[in-house]
Amino acid sequence: MIGALVAAAVAGYLLGSCPNGYLISRSRGLDIRKHGSGNIGATNVLRVLGKKWGYLVFFLDALKGLLAAGIGLHLATQSFPLAVHPEISGITGGLFCILGHTFPVWLGFRGGKGVATSAGVLLGLMPLAVISVLAIWLAVFYATRYVSVASIFAALALPPFVFLYLKLQVVSGWLLLPFSALIAAVVVWRHRSNMRRLMHGTEERFGAK
């Protein structure tokens, strides 16, 4: 059991710590950490380099979350059969992927905010929850034009949706509930600088010149 969880954790962290935003910005001749908000995530890349590169970073960050969850599930069912429940191994891989993205060792533990990577992890573990929080994200974003506000509301909506789907037996595995609460807490905590800017009226709306 320990072997499966350790392998899932290591694989998840290494995948998550791949700084896609930083690498893509360097390939374009700049360090994204010195432009815009200084964050290496997809939103800042989109603002600085344009939609093509921002969407690419979002896709790659989500993909590593999906792969980390999938590797965790695979380890529990194939490499270490019967050693650990697949749900636990998948959660472990996904959690460490999010931590790797947020605190990458290669960049002095200063990474992204984890929204895209969390979405990828959730897609691998409970796709229905992704659809639900995406609907919340889109509704709030189009109402406010703030990416940060939409991300915070979507994160806060995640645990209630997971609880509802568990009660309805649409998804299984009660460990998914505390895991979703942890994801929500990490995402909201990583947006604390955005919340300060919102309070002071200096947060930039999407598309603002």
N, C-alpha and C positions, 0 to 999 in steps of 0.2 A: 504493500500500500504506500509506504513512504517513498519507495523508488518511483512509482508512477506520479505522485504529487510533485516530487522534486524535479523530475524530468519535465512535467507540464509547466512548472514555475520557471525553470531555466529557459525553456523554449519560448514561453510567453514573454518573459522580460527581454530576451534578445530580439525577438520580433518587434516588440513594442518600442524598444529603444532606437530602432532605425529612424533617424530624423529626416523623414522625407521632405518636409518643407525646407529644411536647411540645405539638404543636398541639391534639391532642384534649384533653389535660389543661387547656390554657388555655381551651378552649371550655367546660370544666366548672368554670371559675373558680379553678383552682389551677395552680401551677407544679410539675410532677412532679419536677423536679430538687431540690425542697426537701422531698420526702416519701419515705418508705420508704428504699430504698437510694440514691436520687438518680439512678438510671439512667433513661433515657428509653425503654427497651425495653418489650416487651409484658409481661414477668413483673412488673415493678414497677408498671406501669399496672394490671394485673389485681389486684395486692394492694391498691393504693390506691383505685382507682375501681370495681373489680368485674369479673366475668367478661366482661360484654358489651363493655366498652371494651377490656379486655385482649385479647380474641380479635380485636376489630376492628383493633387496632394490629398484632397478629401477622399478620393477613391482608394489611394494607396494606404492611407491611415485606417480607413474602414476595413480594407482587405487584410491588413495584418491582425486586426482584432478577430476577424472571421477565421483566419488561419489558426490563430492561437487557441481559440475555443475548439476548433476542429481537431487540432493536434491533441489537446487534452482528452477529448472524447475518444480519439483513436487509441491513445495510450491505455485507456481504461478497458477498452474492448478487444484490442489486438495484441499490444506489446505486453500488457500486464493484466491478462484476463482474470476476472474474479478477485483481483487484488483490491480494487477500489470502485465505488459506484461511478459510472460515467459522468453523472451530474456534478459530482464533487471535483473530478479531474478537469472537466470542461470549465467549471467556475474558476478553478485555480489557474489554469492557463490564461483565461480571459482576464482575471484580476491582475495578474502579473504583467500582462501585455499593456493594460491601462497604466499601471505604475511605471512600466518601462517608457511608455510614451510621455508621461507626465514628468518623470525624473530620469532622463537618459544619462547614463554614466559618461557618454562620449561628449556631452555638452555641459558638463558641470552640474548635472541634475536639474537643468532648466529647460523644460520641454513645453509641449503644447497643453491644451486644456482638456483633452480627452473626449471631446464630443464625438468626432468621427470614429475613433477607435472603439469607444463604448458602443456605438451603433453597430459596428462590425461584430463585436463580441455578442451582443444581444441577438443579432441576426443568426449567429451560429447556434445559440442556445434556445431562443424563443422568438421566432420571427414575428409572431402576432403582436408582441409588445412593441417591436420596432415600427410597425404600421401605425399603431395607436399613438405613440409619442411623436411620430413624424407628422401626423395630422395636427397635433397640438402645436408643434414647432411651426408648421406652415401657417396656421391660423394666427398665432401670436406675431410671427414675422411680418405677415402682410398687414396686420393691424398696426404695428409699431414701427416697422422697418429697422428694428434693432436685432442683429444676430444674437447678441448676448442675452437679451431679454427672452427671445424665443428659446435659446438653449437652456436657460435657467428654468423656465416654465415646463419645458419638455422633460427635464431631469426630475423636477418635483412631481410630475405626473406619472413617472415610471412606476414607483412602488404601488400606488393605488391600482394601476392597471394590472400589474402582476398579481396583486392580492385578489382582484376580481377574477382573473383568468384561472387562478388556482382554485378558487371557490367553485367556479363553473366547471372545473376539471378539463379546461381547454389545454392547459399546460400542467405538467407534473413535476414534483420536486420542490418541497417547501423551502429548501435552502436558496432557491432563486429569489425569495422575498427579501431576506437580509442582504443578499448580494445586490439586488436592485437598489436597495436603500443606500448601500455603500457607494455604488456608482453615482447615485444622485448627489450624495454628500461630496464626493470628490469633484464632480463637475461644478457644483455650486461654489465650493471653496476655491476652485481654480478661477472662478469669475469674480472674485472679490474686488479686483482692481476695476473691473467694468462696473460693478455696483457703486464703487466710490465715484466714478466718472458720471454715472447716471444721477447720483445724488447732487452732483455739482453742475449738472447740465452740460457736461463736456464730452459725453459719449457720442461717437460718430454714428449717424444713421447710415444704413447700407445705401450706396448710390449717391451719397452726399459729395459735393465737390469740395 
